[in-house]
Amino acid sequence: MQPRSFLSAAGVRCAALLMSAAAALPAAAQGEFPNRTIRLITPAAPGGTTDILSRLVAAKLTETMGQQVIVDNRASASGVNAGEITARAAPDGHTLLLVYHQHTINAALNAKLPYHPVNDFTPISQLTSAGLFLVVNPSTPAKTPKEFLDWTRSLKGSINFGSAGIGSGGHLAGELYNLMAGIKAQHIPYKGSGPALADLVGGQYHYNFAGMQAAQSLVRAGRLRGIAVSNPKRIAAMADVPAMAEVLPGFELVGWYGIAGPAKMPKPLVSRLNTELLKFLAMPDVRERILADGSEPVGNDPETFRKYMLADMIKWAKLVKESGAKL
């Protein structure tokens, strides 16, 4: 009996050690995050405002997190494909999504989205808020908001505006302008603001309410002309550019950018990523670049960002209803 008792006790001790080691594994795994390349899915083509911000985020997080962060451009389907890929990814922090206003606009335009824009994701932090920049080809006769308003009202035949895609902020800004200016410009959707602005430079359509960063570089180069911003009033970084509201009182469309991941991400990972993003926004060179591009750095906690996204869905649903915008 004594040998059997001895073996039993040894077995108990061995089992206890094994259980302790197994229990420590999840903690160790969490402590190692990130342990491989992080993919930042970006619902835009290379070269546009969204892509520019994504690459800035990726470069800085690569420096601070010790693992490479790569940008994965998924421009098709107005960002729905990018959202679906992210929503289905493992919630381990290695797949993130650069979300922006189109992510919540899509819910107003499409009742059959393959995901809920908030509940099927983990909001981590809002990055920036920004208006849009109304730009035209330099050959356009209009140079001021008043001249632009008169010009679009006087055009005979077809008039077109381009955007980064169906449901983008530029799309809805164009529809809002149709509504408030009393015109019927046709929307031309592109797969990202880069291709859309390239065609505007080539004179393929009339105007675009574009993202600030991408449009400003083309205006500075003389390849496009800036007319107005969609903010309710002029912004400090572009004080010489009027707000469209100066000739169309009440005209306002301000978008946002942020980072989210798949639903059910562990809180320690969310906290780590949120901390890194707040550090990113506090970097002097990052803040200077964001402000110079006509945007405002934000930075908030995950719950505040979640509530903001829910409220944004309501705002866009109202605008879509009033403007009559459709897929």
N, C-alpha and C positions, 0 to 999 in steps of 0.2 A: 504493500500500500504506500510505503514511503516514497519509492521512486515515482509512482504515478502522481502523488501530491506535488513532488518537486517539479516535474515536467509541466504540470498544470499552472503552477505559479510562474514558471519561466514563460509559458505561453501567454499568460495574462500581461506580463511586463512587456513582452515583444509586441503584442497587439496594441498596448497603450502607446508605445513608441511610434508604431506605424500610424496610428490615428492622429497623434500629435503632428507628425510630419505631414500627413495629408491635410490636416487643418491649416497648416502654415502655407500651403501652396497658393491658395487664392490671394492671400495677403502679399506673398512674394510677387505673384504675377501682376497685381495692381501696382506694386511699388516699382516695377520695371517699365511702366507705361511712360512713353511709347517705346516699344521694342522692335519696331520695323517702320518702314516708310508710311507716312500718313498721306492719304489721297484727299485733296480738296476739290470736290466736284464743283464745276463752275458752269451754270446754265447760260453760257454765252460763247460766241466765237472769239478767237484770238484778236486782240487789237482794240476792243471796245472798252467802255468804262468799267464794266463788271470784271473783265479779264485783267485790266490794269490793277484794280484793287486786289484781286485774288493773288496776283503774282507778288505784290508787295507784302501781303499777309504771309504767303508761303515762304518768301525769302527770309523774313524776320523770324518766323516760328522755327524755321530750320536752324537758325543761329541759336535760339534760346532753348529749344527742346531737345537738342542733341540727336535728332533724327531728321532725315530729309522729308520735306513736305512738297509734294508735287501737285501741279494744277492739272486737272483732268477736264478738258473742255467738252461739254455736252450741250450743244446749242439748239438741238432740234425740239420741236413740239412746244415752243414757248416755255421751256424750262421744266415741262412735265416729266420728260425722260430723266433729267437730272434728279428731280425730286423722288421719282419712283426708285431709281437705283439706290439712293441714300436711304429711303424708308425701308428697303428690303435688306440693307447691309447689317452685318453684325454690330451690335451696339458696344463695341470695344474701344471706341475713340480713334480708330485708324481710318475711318471714313467720315468725312465732314462735308458740309454743303455750304457754299456761299449763297445765302438766301438774300433776296431783295424784294421790293414791292411787288414784282410780278408774281412771286410765290403766293401771295395772298390775293392778288388780282385774279389769278386763275380760278379761284374758288367762286368768284362772282360771275365769271364767264362760262364756266364748265361745271355743271351739276354732277358730272360723272367722273370726276377725278379719281384716279386709282388710290388715293390716300387723302387723309385730312391734313390741310396745310400746317396745323399746329399740333393736334393730338397724336399724329403719327411721327412726330419729330421731337428732339430734345433741343429747345432753344438754349443757346449758350451765352451769347452777348450780341447786342446791336453794336455795329461799328460806327456808322455815320448816318447822317441825314443830309439830303441834298435836293435842290430843285433841278430843273432841266433847262437846257440852253437852246432857244429857238435859233436855228441857223439856216442860211440859204446859200445858194451858189453866188459867187461874187458878181455874176452877170445880171442878177436880179435887180430891178430898179429900186426896190424898197431898201431904205437904210435905217429907218426908225420904226418903232411899234405902230405909230399912226400911219406912216406910209405903207407898212406891211398890211395893216387892216384894210386900208383903202384899196391896195393892190389886189388882195385876195377877193375882195368883194366885187371888184371890177373885171376880173378875168372872165373871158368868154370861153365856153367849151370846158374841157376837163381840167381839173386841178387836183394834184396829188400830194400827199405827204407820206414820208417813209418813217419806219420805226424799227427797233431791234426785234420786233416780232409781235404776233397777236397777243394781246393782253399785257404788253409792256407798258411802262409808264408813259413812254412816248406815244404809244397808240392811244391811250386814254386822254393824254393832253391834247392830241389832235382832234379827238372826238369832242372834248370839252370846248375847244376853240370853234369847231363847227357849230356847236350849240349856241355859244355866246356871240359869235360873229355873224351868225345867220347864213353860213355858206354850206356847201355840200362837197367838200374835198373828199376824194377817195383814198383809202388807206392802202399802202403798199408794205406788207410785212416782209422783213428779212430775217435771216438766221444770225442775229447779233448786230450790235451797233457798228462794228467795224465794216462789214459789207455794206450796210445801209449808208454810212457816211461816205464810203468810197464812191457809191453811185451818185450821191448828191454832188460830190466834187466833179463827177463826170457829167452833171446836168441832166440826169435821168428822171428827176421829178422835182417838185417845187420847194419843199421845206421839210424840216425835221426838228421835233422837240427831242434833243439828244442829251445823253449823259454829259455832265460838265467836263470831266477829265478829257475824254476822247475828243469832244467838240472844241475845247479850248486850244488844244495843240494845233488843230487844223486852222482855227481862226488866226492864231499867232503867226502861222506860216503863210497866211494870205490865201489859203485854198478854199476857205469858207468865210462868210460874213456873219457875225453875231448880231442878232436883232434885239433879243430880250431874254430875261430869265422868268421861270414859272413860279418863283417864290412870291409871296405876297408883297414884298418890297425889295429894293435893291440890297445886294449883299456886299459886305465890306471888301472882299477880295476882288470884286468886279464892280466897283462903285460907279464906273462910267457906263455900265450897261443897264438900261431901264428895266423895270419889271413890266410884264405884259399887263398887270393889273392897273398900270397908270393910264391905259387907254380902254381896258375892259375891266372895270371895277368888279372885284370878286373872283377874278381868274386866279386860281392857285392850284398847284400840284407839286407836292414835295414828297420825294421818295426816301428810301432808306436801304441800308445794307447791313447784313449781320452774318453770324456763323451759327449753324445748327448741326445736329447729328441725328442718327436714328433714334427712335423712341426707346425708352428704358435703359439709357446709358447709366452706369453706376455713378452715384453722386461724387465719389472721389475723383473720377475722371473728368466729370463736368466742372468740378471746382478747379482742378488743375488747369484745364483749358481756358476757363473764364479768367483765372489769374494771369495766364500768359497773354490773353487778348487785351486785358486792361493794361498790362505792361507795354504791349505793342502800341496802344493808343497814346500812352504817356511819353513815348520816345520823342524827343524834340524834333528830329528830322521827319518822323511820321506825321506829327501834328502840323508841322510847317507845310508839308506836302498836301495834306488833306485840306487845310485852310486855303492854300494857294489854288487848289483845284475847285474852289467854290463850295466845298462841303463843310460840314460841321462834325468833329469827332464826338461820339456819344459815350459808349461804354456803360453797361449796366449789368445787374445780376440776372441770372437765368429766369427767375420768376417775373421780374419786371419786363423782360423781353417777351416772355410768353404772353403776358397780358396785353402788351403793345401789339403783338401780331394778331391777337383775337380782335382787338378794337379796329385794327387796320382792315380786316376782312369786312367789317360792317361799313367802314368808310367807302371802300371800293364798290361794294354792292350797291350803295346809294348812287354813286357816280355812274356806274354801268347802267342802272335803271333809267337815270335821267338822260344820259347821252344816247342810249339805244345801241351801244357798242355790242357787237356780236362776234362769235368765233368765225 
